[in-house]
Amino acid sequence: MIKLYQSAWHNIDFKSFTECSDKKIADKVFYDKYYEQFFDKFKGFEDLDKDWVKYKILIANKLIKEIQSKKNILSIGCGIGIVEKHIVENVKDINITAIEPSENTSKWVKGISQIKVKDGYFPGILDVDLSFDMSFANGVDYVFSDKEYEIFLKSIVDYGIKDFILISSSKYKPSLKISIKNLIKNILSYVGLYDRHQFWGYCRTLNEQTIMLKKSGFNVTSVIYESDDTIIIRALA
């Protein structure tokens, strides 16, 4: 696992709305401020970068192949909801419960009848009697330390979800070059010379992801998609 730093997202400079920290990870307050800027800049999905949209549709199509006949799906960390929107538009008789901590982040999909957005954190925001055929978490793993990540994954198993898909867009492959770059960043951060970048989270290898899933209670894992920076793993408990 290595640390990830970032200075902008969707061409929104973090310094335009906050003071970046190379030591404190971006939290809910950070994301609330970020999405204020985001929704000032973008008024709908059609305004977003076409390559980013294409990537998200690719992810959605991979999920559709796995969902098949399942009808009641839980999405943990739906963001603006572009993946969920594409799924319900292309799968009949499906309902998605979508969880997102920041209240206004998913406002573009809150009017879609097949998507029920819940603003909060898994599993506390869910009613205890809800059950799901399948769950997926898209791009949330990077925010967790290893200890937090294990607790999060175990909470999915403990909730009773037996079929889970992890989508990680913060994958890396170990190499000498990456190790040296990461060491330099950590040294600069330690001495206070990397403060123009925000501590964004963590990157993990495929092997680290698989180990963490199995350690948390998922007995069977299979990789259904892998690229230079993305992994999709299906895990069964």
N, C-alpha and C positions, 0 to 999 in steps of 0.2 A: 504494500500500500504506500502511495506517495501523496503528498499534499498538492492541491490544485489552487492556483491563484488566477484571478481574472480582473480586468479593468473595465470591461464593457460587455453588454449583451444586447443583441438586436440594435447595435450602433447607438446605444444609450450609455454614455460615459457615467460610471458610478460617481465620479467626483462632482457631477452636476447636481446631485441631490443629497450626498452624504460624505462624511469623512471616512475614507477607506481604512480598513484595518488588516494588516497582514498576520495578525495573531488571533483575532476574534472572528469566528466564522459568521457568515451572513445569516441573520436570524429573521424572525417574522417581521420585526420593525423595519429591517432593511428591505425585505420583499414588498411590504406595504408601500413604502416610499418609491421603490422601483416601479411598481405597477401603476402608481399615479402618473409617472412619466410615460410609461408604456401606453396607457390609454389616452394620454394627451397626443401622442405621436401617431398611434394607429387607431382607426375607427372600425375596423373589421378584419376578418381573416384575409380578405382580398388585398389588404395593404401590406401584408407581411412579405418578407424576402421569399422569392419563389423557390430557391433551393432549399431553404429551411422547411417550407411547406411540403415540398416533394419528399424530403426525408421523413417528415412526420406521417405522410400518407403511406410511405413504405412500411413504417412501423405498424400502422393501423392494419394494413393488408396482411402482414405477418400474423397479427393477432386474430384477424378474421378467420384465417385458415385453422387456427388452433381452437377457436370458439366453436366452430361447426354448429351443432344443434343446441348448444347451451343457451339459455334464455335469460338467466338472472345473474348479472355480472357486477362485481365490485371493482372499481378503479380507485387505487390509493395514490393520491397526489396527481390530480388530473390537470393542473395548470390551467391554461386558457381553454382546454377542452377540445382541441382540434382533432386529436386521435379518437376521442369518444364520439364526436360529431360524425366523423367519417364512418365509424363502425355502425352506428344506428341508421345511417343513410343507406347502408349496403347490406344489412342483415335484417331479415324480417322478424317481427315479434320478439324483439330483444329489449331488455330494460337494463340500464346501467345506473347504479348508485355510485356517484363520483364524489370523492372526498378531497377537499382542498383547504388548507389552513387559512389562507388570506381571503377575506370575505368577498372582495370584488373581482378577484382574479378570473373566475369562471363566468363572468356576467354575460358573455357572448353566447353561452349555451344554456343559460337558465330558463329560456323560453321553450326549449325543446322537450316535448312531453316524455320521450323515452329516456331522458337523462335527468336524474334526480340529484341535484348538487347539495352536498352537506358541507357547510363551512366549519371546519374543526380538524381534529386529529383522530386517526385510527388508534385504538378501537373505541375510544370514549364517546365519539360523536354518534355512534350507531346504537340503535335499540338492541337490547340483548336477545330478542327473539328473531332477529333477521338472520336469514341463511342465504348462501350464494352457491351457484353451480361452479363458479370459477372466479378468481380474483387476479388482477394484475397491478403491478406498481411500476410506473414509467418515470425513470429519471429522478428517483428520490434517494437512491442508495448513497450518492456522493455526500450528502449532508451529515451522515452518521460516522462517528468513530467506530472502531471495531466492536467495542462493548455495547454502544448504543444500537449498532446494526444487528447484533445478535439478539438483543432484547426485542427490537422491532420485528425481525423475522419470526422469532419464537411466539410473539403475540398473534401473528397470523395463524400459526398452527393451533395455538391455544383457543383462538376464536372458533375453530372448527373448520377452517378452510383447508380442503384436502388437495385442491388443484390450483396452483399458483404460477404465474408467469412474471419473471423479473426482466425488466428492460433497463439496461444500464448503458448510458451514453458517456461514461467516464472510465473506459477501459484503457489499459496500457499493457504493453509487453516489455518485460525487463530487458535492459540493454546497458552497456557501459556508458553510452552517450546520455541516456535518460538519467542514470544514476548520478553522473557528474553534474548535469544541469539541475537536478533536484537538490543535490548537496549545496551547490552555489546559491540557489534560491533560499534554502534554509539558513545558510550563513548570513546572507544579506538581510533576511528577515530578522535574525537574532540580533544583529548590530543596528537595526533600524533603518536600513537603506533600501528596503523593498516596500515602503509604506504607500507607494502609489498604486499598489495592486490590492485587491480584496482577497482575503483568505476565503476561498469558494467552497472547499470541501476536499474530498479524497478520491483518488483513482485506484482501482483494484484490478488485479489480473483475473483472467478467467478461472484459474485454479483457486485463487483466494475467494472468489464468489461461490464456487462450487463447495469448497470446504465450509464456508459460513452457512450456506443453505443446509447442508447435511448436519452440521453441528447444532442447528436450530430446530431440527426435527423433521426435515424433509428427507425421505428415504431414497427417492429416485429423482435424479436430475438428468436432463438432456438439453443439449445446445440446439436451438432451432434456427439461430441466425448469428453470424459473427462477421464483423468488418473491422477496419483498423481501430475504430473508437467505440464500437457498439457491440453489446452482447445481449441476446435474448435467450433466457433459460427457462424451461418449463420444469417445475418441481412438484412432486407428488408426496403427500404425507401419509 
